[in-house]
Amino acid sequence: MCGIVAYVGSQQAYPILLNGLKRLEYRGYDSAGIAIMNGGLKTFKKKGKVAELEAFTENIDDHSTIGIGHTRWATHGAPDDINAHPHSSGNGRLVMVHNGIIENYDSLRRALERDGHVFKSETDTEVLVHLIEEIQTQDELPLEEAVRIALSRVVGAYAIVLMDAEDPDILVAARKASPLVIGVGEKEFFLASDATPLVEHTEKVIYLKDEEIAVVNRNGDMQIKTLNNQLQTPYIHKLDMKIEALEKEGYDFFMHKEIHQQPVTIADCMRGRLSLEEHYVRLGGVEEYEQRLTKANRFIIAACGTSWHAGLIGEYLFEELVRMPVEVEYASELRYRNPIITEEDVVIALSQSGETADTLAALELAKEKGALIYGIVNVVGSSISRLTDAGSYIHAGPEIGVASTKAFTGQVTLLTMMAISLGYKRGTISTSMFQRLVSEMSNIPAKVKKVLQFEDQIKYIAGEIKDRQHALYLGRGYNFPVALEGALKLKEISYIHAEGYPAAEMKHGPIALIDEEMPVIVIATNKSAYDKVVSNIQEVKARKGMVIAVVTEGDKVISKMADYTIEIPDTEEVLTPLLSVIPLQLLSYHIAVMRGCDVDQPRNLAKSVTVE
């Protein structure tokens, strides 16, 4: 969940590293640090965000053409200056940055202490760099060989980059279950946890694979080997990312920009896959594995967080349109059970980053059991995209705000297209229904744009409830997962306690909490259960609760009952989540801004959860 950046070449390393850390800060922002080679190894690190490090290093002699940097989300040890990365070996020869968790670090640490090693921090990272030092000095090995032997002794996940004071022309990197990308320039190399720090420097990238070790040299040489010492031939990918996608472009926060991007990102997700004129839905992964998908015993959707909410919507879609059983699992729970998964099952993985540790582990378990693995991710070249048998990218572009918005609607859009396609292929939806859904899907981007036009009204409502300490979100059917997602967004970025519930379940407990201080946000767009939702609202009002209702445009009943209403355009009920979630995103955003919260980097959270 941390961010790594490194450089070796002929340019000045410090500005490249500092800018790279700013690009990666969404991955972790407890502390940050940089190490450069300038008359020896020099390390600078500071608790807090990258801006704190930048101020701390303002007057240093930063002349160096090689260096490594790190922005941290704390796992082992408190977020402070000492535990910040990079970490040095005991003899001061090596310095290293690390993303991941070394599970057997405690036993390694005790063994190294018996050999005389003294540790300054509480981190597993310092233990690993000391282990590499011990192997290197004992057997007088080159750094890459010492790294290879050390990694064969550790248990856990890692992405690491090391510098050696006695070899100032090389960087040594390795990964296992934690991402690392190598950018290839003209006699220079850029390394990072993802492609965001690389896009302004090179289009050529190599996605390091699990249990691979790379040695890059400022003379342009690069060597990649496995932990078994087998030489590999890397495949160079062309990076498809624009620098503008990494800028705020006039918005105060990335989250606000990403909310407003959704008319475009939803359209991008559908482009080339859905045609109103020709009435088709085509997904490459579905076409390739059509027989296994249409004849599967069941679908298992594995995800975490916001992606899990998208998966719940997928369950409603697949059961109604495809008429196949679906189970939605927290990947973190699935991997530690002994689940019944067979060769007749299809496991769908949802992950924005494509690097979610629990989801990856769940997929590996499912793969061992012979299930077909289908990935729905945003980041090209990510670990999940390489592990799956088939899959589809959502094409939402970089999502920098930690609280997911456009990736969520991208996942729901992809799941919807997949359900429509499979339902039509299986004959569980008629031709007329298929054509109606395709037609209405094509209208969704314009309708999202229309919802965004109500932002001033939503901002006003946010001002009315920003000081409340609790909130309840209610929804039925397709909009129950939207209620969960709305509550999560409010919790994540404004720190207001919120819960999402099926509307009918309110009477089974949460109704006890309702009083004049409890805002209740009701998604009331379901045609199939409209009267039931009206009854739920009456129950809230009878107990003096404040009702904020998301309703279909032109609603005459609920608008008279609710304290505030937000209208969305009419659409097919199966498509309502793509519209009803937009007001909830904006509501959370404006409440958080009014409360003075850091919207893009909420406390204790990081974008890519690459550790357990």
HUBELGI-V111111 format. One record per pair of residues at least 4 apart in sequence whose ideal C-beta (glycine too) atoms are under 8 Angstrom apart, sorted by the first residue. I is the first residue (numbers start at 1). GAP is how many residues later the second one is. Records with the same first field share a line. If there is no record, write none. Layout:
I=GAP + GAP
This chain:
1=26 + 27 + 72 + 74 + 98 + 605 + 606 + 607 + 608 + 609 + 610
2=25 + 26 + 68 + 69 + 70 + 71 + 83 + 95 + 96 + 97 + 191 + 604
3=18 + 21 + 22 + 23 + 24 + 25 + 67 + 68 + 96 + 189 + 190
4=20 + 64 + 65 + 66 + 93 + 94 + 95 + 155 + 156 + 157 + 176 + 187 + 188 + 189
5=11 + 12 + 15 + 16 + 18 + 19 + 63 + 64 + 65 + 185 + 186 + 187 + 188 + 192
6=11 + 61 + 62 + 63 + 91 + 155 + 165 + 167 + 184 + 185 + 186
7=4 + 6 + 9 + 10 + 13 + 58 + 59 + 60 + 181 + 182 + 183 + 184
8=5 + 57 + 58 + 161 + 162 + 163 + 180 + 181 + 208 + 209 + 210
9=56 + 57 + 176 + 178 + 179 + 180 + 209
10=55 + 177 + 178 + 208
11=5 + 54 + 177
12=4 + 50 + 51 + 52 + 53
13=4 + 23 + 51 + 52 + 53 + 54
14=4 + 20 + 22 + 43 + 48 + 50 + 53
15=4 + 47
16=4 + 51 + 174 + 181 + 185
17=4 + 17 + 19 + 50 + 51 + 52
18=4 + 16 + 32 + 35 + 36 + 39 + 51
19=4 + 178
20=4 + 49 + 170 + 172 + 177
21=4 + 11 + 13 + 29 + 32 + 48 + 49 + 50 + 176
22=28
23=173 + 174 + 223
24=4 + 47 + 168 + 169 + 170 + 172 + 173
25=4 + 7 + 24 + 25 + 46 + 576
26=228 + 374 + 375 + 376 + 574 + 575 + 580 + 581
27=44 + 46 + 166 + 167 + 579 + 580 + 581
28=43 + 44 + 45 + 46 + 578
29=19 + 20 + 21 + 42 + 43 + 44 + 572 + 577
30=17 + 18 + 42 + 43 + 44 + 49 + 54
31=14 + 15 + 16 + 17 + 40 + 41 + 43 + 48 + 49 + 50 + 52 + 53 + 54
32=13 + 14 + 16 + 17 + 18 + 20 + 21 + 37 + 38 + 39 + 40 + 52
33=10 + 11 + 12 + 13 + 20 + 36 + 37 + 39 + 51 + 52 + 53 + 64
34=9 + 10 + 11 + 19 + 23 + 33 + 34 + 35 + 36 + 52
35=6 + 7 + 8 + 9 + 32 + 33 + 34 + 51 + 60 + 62 + 128
36=5 + 6 + 26 + 28 + 30 + 31
37=4 + 5 + 27 + 28 + 29 + 30 + 126 + 128 + 131
38=4 + 23 + 24 + 25 + 26
40=125
41=47 + 51 + 52 + 54 + 122 + 124
42=18
43=43 + 45 + 52
44=9 + 12 + 13 + 16
45=8 + 36 + 39 + 40 + 41
46=6 + 7 + 10 + 35 + 38
47=5 + 32 + 33 + 34 + 37
48=4 + 5
49=4 + 552
50=4 + 21
51=4
52=4
53=4
54=4
57=5
65=153
66=97 + 102 + 103 + 105 + 152
67=96
68=18 + 27 + 28 + 29 + 93 + 94 + 95 + 103
69=17 + 28
70=14 + 15 + 16 + 27 + 28 + 29
72=7 + 11 + 12 + 13
73=533
74=4 + 5 + 9
75=26 + 49 + 536
76=7 + 25 + 29 + 46 + 47 + 48 + 49
77=5 + 6 + 44 + 45 + 46
78=5 + 44
79=4 + 5
80=4
82=38 + 39 + 40
83=38 + 39 + 40
85=11 + 12 + 13 + 38 + 40
86=9 + 10 + 11
87=8 + 9 + 10 + 11 + 34 + 36 + 38 + 39 + 42
88=4 + 6 + 7 + 8 + 38 + 41
89=4 + 5 + 6 + 7 + 40 + 41 + 43 + 44
90=27 + 28 + 40 + 43
91=42 + 46
92=73
93=40 + 43 + 71 + 72 + 73
94=35 + 38 + 39 + 42 + 49 + 68 + 69 + 70 + 71
95=34 + 67 + 68 + 70
96=29 + 32 + 33 + 36 + 64 + 65 + 66 + 67
97=28 + 63 + 64
98=26 + 27 + 30 + 60 + 61 + 62
99=59 + 60 + 61 + 79 + 80 + 94 + 511
100=56 + 57 + 58 + 59 + 76 + 77 + 78 + 510 + 511
101=23 + 55 + 56 + 510 + 511
102=6 + 22 + 23 + 25 + 26 + 52 + 53 + 54 + 56
103=52 + 53
104=4 + 50 + 51 + 52
105=4 + 19 + 22 + 23 + 49 + 51
106=4
107=4
108=4 + 19 + 20 + 23 + 45 + 46
109=4 + 10 + 18
110=4
111=4
112=5 + 7 + 15 + 18 + 19 + 22
113=4 + 5 + 6
115=19
117=13 + 17
119=7 + 8 + 11
120=6
121=4 + 5
123=4
124=4 + 32
125=4
126=4
127=4
128=4 + 22 + 26 + 30 + 32
129=4 + 33
130=4
131=4 + 19 + 22 + 23
132=4 + 11 + 14 + 15 + 18 + 30
133=4 + 13
134=4
135=4 + 6 + 11 + 14 + 15
136=4 + 5 + 7 + 10
139=7
141=4 + 5 + 8
142=4
143=4 + 19 + 21 + 24 + 27 + 29
144=4 + 28 + 69 + 71 + 79 + 81
145=4
146=4
147=4 + 13 + 15 + 25 + 27 + 66
148=4 + 26 + 65 + 77 + 79 + 81
149=4
150=4
151=7 + 23 + 25 + 60 + 62 + 76
152=75
154=4
156=20
157=19 + 20 + 21 + 200 + 453 + 454
158=16 + 17 + 18 + 19 + 20
159=14 + 15 + 16 + 17 + 19 + 20 + 21 + 34 + 49
160=13 + 14 + 15
161=10 + 11 + 12 + 19 + 30
162=9 + 10 + 11
163=5 + 8
164=4 + 6 + 8
169=48 + 49 + 50
170=45 + 46 + 47 + 48
171=18 + 20 + 44 + 45
172=41 + 42 + 43
173=7 + 9 + 18 + 35 + 40 + 41 + 42 + 43
174=6 + 34 + 37 + 38 + 39 + 40
175=4 + 5 + 33 + 34 + 35 + 36 + 37
176=34 + 35
177=33 + 180 + 183 + 206 + 433
178=15 + 177 + 179 + 432 + 433
179=14 + 15 + 28 + 176 + 203 + 204 + 429 + 431
180=11 + 12 + 13 + 28
181=10 + 11 + 12 + 13 + 14 + 17 + 24 + 25 + 26 + 27 + 200
182=7 + 8 + 9 + 23 + 24 + 26 + 32 + 34 + 40 + 52
183=6 + 7 + 8 + 9 + 12 + 15 + 18 + 19 + 21 + 22 + 56
184=5 + 18 + 20 + 21 + 22 + 38 + 52
185=4 + 5 + 16 + 17 + 19
186=34
187=31 + 32 + 33
188=30 + 32
189=27 + 29 + 33
190=7 + 8 + 11 + 12
191=25
192=4 + 5 + 6
193=415
194=159 + 185 + 414
195=4 + 10 + 44 + 46 + 186
196=45 + 50 + 202 + 204
197=4
198=4 + 7 + 41
199=40 + 42 + 43 + 44 + 47
200=43
202=37
203=35 + 36
204=32 + 33 + 34 + 35
205=31 + 32 + 33 + 34 + 176
206=8 + 18 + 28 + 29 + 30 + 31
207=30 + 174 + 179
208=4 + 6 + 16
209=23 + 177
210=173
211=15 + 16
212=12 + 13 + 14 + 15 + 20
213=11 + 12 + 13 + 14
214=8 + 9 + 10
215=7 + 8 + 9
216=5 + 6
217=4 + 5
222=12
223=8
224=7 + 8 + 10
225=4 + 5 + 6 + 7
226=4 + 6
237=143 + 144
240=140
241=4 + 5 + 156 + 157
243=4
244=5
245=152 + 153
246=152 + 154
248=4 + 5 + 6 + 9
249=8
251=5 + 6 + 9
252=4 + 341
253=4 + 148 + 336 + 340 + 346 + 347
254=4 + 145 + 146 + 147 + 346
255=4 + 146 + 148 + 150 + 238 + 334 + 344 + 345
256=4 + 333 + 343
257=4
258=4 + 141 + 142 + 143 + 147 + 148
259=146 + 147 + 193 + 323 + 326 + 327 + 330
260=192
261=4 + 135 + 136 + 145
262=4 + 143 + 144 + 147 + 183 + 186 + 190 + 320
263=4 + 182 + 183 + 185 + 186 + 189
264=4 + 181
265=4 + 129 + 130 + 131 + 132 + 141 + 144 + 145
266=4 + 143 + 144 + 147 + 178 + 179 + 182 + 312
267=4 + 178
268=127 + 128 + 129
269=4 + 125 + 126 + 127 + 141 + 144 + 145 + 148
270=4 + 143 + 147 + 171 + 172 + 175
271=124
272=10
273=8 + 9 + 10 + 144
274=6 + 7 + 8 + 143 + 164 + 167 + 168
275=4 + 5 + 163
276=162 + 163 + 166
279=155 + 156 + 159
280=158
281=136 + 139 + 140 + 143 + 157
282=4 + 5 + 139
283=4 + 109 + 131 + 134 + 135 + 138
284=4 + 106 + 108
285=4 + 89 + 105 + 106 + 107
286=4 + 7 + 104 + 106 + 132 + 135 + 136
288=102
289=4 + 83 + 85 + 100 + 101
290=4 + 135
291=4
292=4 + 54 + 80
293=53 + 79 + 81 + 129
294=128 + 131 + 132
296=28 + 48 + 49 + 50 + 76
297=28 + 45 + 47 + 48
298=26 + 27 + 28 + 29 + 46 + 47 + 48
299=19 + 25 + 26 + 27 + 28 + 46 + 47 + 48 + 49
300=26 + 27 + 28 + 29 + 34 + 39 + 41 + 45 + 46 + 47 + 48 + 66 + 71
301=10 + 13 + 14 + 25 + 26 + 27 + 28 + 46 + 47 + 49
302=9 + 27 + 28 + 29 + 32 + 45 + 46 + 47 + 48 + 57 + 60 + 61 + 64
303=4 + 5 + 7 + 8 + 25 + 26 + 27 + 28 + 46 + 47 + 48 + 56
304=4 + 26 + 27 + 28 + 47 + 52 + 54 + 55 + 305
305=4 + 99 + 183 + 304
306=4 + 46 + 97 + 98 + 101 + 102 + 179 + 182
307=4 + 43 + 44 + 45 + 49 + 52 + 97 + 100 + 101 + 104
308=4 + 20 + 22 + 42
309=4 + 99 + 172 + 173 + 175 + 176 + 179
310=4 + 40 + 98 + 101 + 102 + 105 + 171
311=4 + 17 + 37 + 39 + 104
312=4 + 16 + 168 + 169 + 172
313=4 + 99 + 102 + 165 + 168 + 169 + 264
314=4 + 12 + 14 + 34 + 36 + 98 + 101 + 105
315=4 + 11 + 12 + 13
316=4 + 161 + 162 + 165 + 258
317=4 + 5 + 98 + 99 + 102 + 161 + 257
318=4 + 6 + 8 + 97 + 101 + 104
319=4 + 5 + 6 + 7
320=99 + 254
321=98 + 99 + 101 + 102 + 107 + 108 + 253
322=97 + 100 + 101 + 104 + 106
323=100 + 103 + 105
324=98 + 102
329=4 + 5 + 10 + 33
330=4 + 28
331=4 + 18 + 25 + 27 + 28 + 30 + 31
332=4 + 26 + 280
333=4
334=5 + 28 + 31
335=23 + 26 + 27 + 30
339=26
341=4 + 6 + 24 + 25 + 28 + 29 + 30
342=27 + 28 + 29
343=26 + 27 + 28
345=21 + 24 + 26 + 27
346=25 + 26 + 27 + 28
347=15 + 16 + 19 + 24 + 25 + 26 + 27
348=26 + 27 + 28 + 67
349=10 + 13 + 14 + 24 + 25 + 26 + 27 + 28 + 35 + 39 + 42
350=9 + 26 + 27 + 61
351=4 + 5 + 8 + 24 + 25 + 26 + 27 + 31 + 33
352=25 + 26 + 27 + 44 + 47 + 52 + 55 + 59 + 255
353=24 + 25 + 26 + 29 + 254 + 255 + 257
354=21 + 23 + 24 + 25 + 28 + 29 + 30 + 31
355=5 + 24 + 27 + 28 + 29 + 253 + 255
356=4 + 28 + 252 + 253 + 254
357=4 + 252 + 253 + 254 + 255
358=4 + 251 + 254
359=4 + 25
360=4 + 23 + 24 + 27
361=4 + 251
362=4
363=4 + 10 + 12 + 21 + 24 + 25
364=4 + 23
365=4
366=5 + 7
367=4 + 6 + 20
372=17 + 18
373=14 + 15 + 16 + 17
374=14 + 15 + 16 + 17
375=9 + 10 + 12 + 13 + 15 + 16 + 17
376=15 + 16 + 18 + 35 + 38 + 39
377=5 + 7 + 8 + 14 + 16 + 17
378=15 + 16 + 17 + 18 + 19 + 21 + 29 + 32
379=6
380=5 + 13
381=4 + 5
382=4
383=4
384=4 + 7
385=6 + 8
392=22 + 26
394=13 + 16 + 17 + 19 + 20
395=15
396=10 + 11 + 14
397=9
399=5 + 6 + 7 + 8 + 208
400=200 + 207
401=4 + 198 + 199
402=90 + 198 + 199 + 200 + 203 + 204 + 205
403=86 + 89 + 90 + 185 + 196 + 199 + 202
404=4
405=4 + 180
406=4
407=4
408=4 + 77 + 173
409=4 + 39 + 169 + 172
410=4
411=4
412=4 + 165 + 166 + 169
413=4 + 28 + 31 + 165
414=4
415=4
416=4 + 25 + 158 + 159 + 162
417=4 + 24
418=4
419=4
420=4 + 9 + 14 + 17 + 18 + 21
421=4
422=4
423=5 + 6 + 11
424=5 + 7 + 10
429=4 + 5 + 8
430=4
431=4
432=4
433=4
434=4
435=4
436=4 + 136
437=4 + 135 + 137 + 138
438=4
439=4
440=4 + 131 + 132 + 135
441=134
443=4 + 128
444=4 + 127 + 131 + 134 + 135
445=4
446=4
447=4 + 121 + 122 + 124 + 132
448=4 + 130 + 131 + 134
449=4
450=119
451=117 + 118 + 128 + 131 + 132
452=130 + 134
454=4 + 112 + 113 + 129
455=4 + 131
456=4
457=4 + 109
458=4 + 108 + 125 + 128 + 129 + 132
459=4 + 127 + 131
460=4
461=4 + 87 + 103 + 105 + 126
462=4 + 124 + 125 + 128 + 129 + 132
463=127 + 131
464=100
465=6 + 54 + 81 + 83 + 126
466=28 + 125 + 128 + 129
468=28 + 49 + 50 + 51
469=27 + 28 + 48
470=26 + 27 + 28 + 43 + 47 + 48
471=16 + 19 + 25 + 26 + 27 + 28 + 47 + 48 + 49 + 50
472=15 + 26 + 27 + 29 + 34 + 38 + 41 + 42 + 46 + 47 + 48 + 49 + 73
473=10 + 11 + 13 + 14 + 17 + 25 + 26 + 27 + 28 + 47 + 48 + 49 + 50 + 111
474=9 + 26 + 27 + 28 + 29 + 32 + 46 + 47 + 48 + 49 + 62
475=4 + 5 + 6 + 7 + 8 + 9 + 25 + 27 + 28 + 47 + 48 + 105
476=4 + 26 + 27 + 28 + 47 + 50 + 53 + 56 + 57
477=49 + 51 + 52 + 96
478=4 + 48 + 95 + 96 + 98 + 99
479=4 + 44 + 46 + 47 + 97 + 98 + 101
480=4 + 20 + 21 + 22 + 23
481=4 + 96
482=4 + 41 + 94 + 95 + 98 + 99 + 102
483=4 + 17 + 18 + 19 + 20 + 38 + 40
484=4 + 16
485=4 + 15 + 96 + 99
486=4 + 12 + 14 + 35 + 37 + 95 + 98 + 99 + 101 + 102
487=4 + 11 + 12 + 13
488=4 + 10 + 12
489=4 + 95 + 96 + 99 + 100
490=4 + 6 + 8 + 97 + 98 + 101
491=4 + 5 + 6 + 7
492=96 + 110 + 113
493=95 + 96 + 99 + 104 + 106 + 109
494=94 + 97 + 98 + 101 + 103
495=100 + 102 + 107 + 108
496=95
499=11
501=4 + 5 + 9
503=19 + 29 + 30 + 33
504=28 + 32
505=4 + 5
506=4 + 5 + 30 + 33 + 34
507=4 + 32
510=4
511=28 + 32
513=5
514=4 + 6 + 26 + 29 + 30 + 31
515=28 + 29 + 30
516=28 + 29 + 30
518=27 + 28
519=26 + 27 + 28 + 29
520=20 + 25 + 26 + 27 + 28
521=27 + 28 + 29 + 63 + 66
522=11 + 14 + 15 + 18 + 25 + 26 + 27 + 28 + 36 + 40
523=26 + 27 + 53 + 57 + 61
524=6 + 9 + 10 + 13 + 25 + 26 + 27 + 31 + 34
525=25 + 26 + 27 + 43 + 48 + 51 + 54 + 55
526=4 + 7 + 47 + 50
527=25 + 46
528=45
529=4
530=4
531=4
532=4
533=4 + 25
534=4 + 23 + 24 + 27
535=4
536=4
537=4 + 10 + 12 + 21 + 24 + 25
538=4 + 23
539=4
540=5 + 7
541=4 + 6 + 20
546=17
547=14 + 15 + 16 + 17
548=14 + 15 + 16 + 17 + 18 + 39
549=9 + 10 + 12 + 13 + 15 + 16 + 17
550=15 + 16 + 18 + 30 + 33 + 34
551=4 + 7 + 8 + 11 + 14 + 15 + 16 + 17
552=15 + 16 + 17 + 18
553=14 + 15 + 16 + 17
554=13 + 16
555=4 + 10 + 12
556=4
557=4
558=4 + 7
559=6
566=17
568=8 + 11 + 12 + 14 + 15
569=10
571=4 + 5 + 7 + 8
572=4
575=4
576=4
577=4
580=4
581=4
582=4
583=4
584=4
585=4
586=4
587=4
588=4
589=4 + 10
590=4
591=4
592=5 + 7 + 10
593=4 + 6
597=5
598=4 + 5
601=4
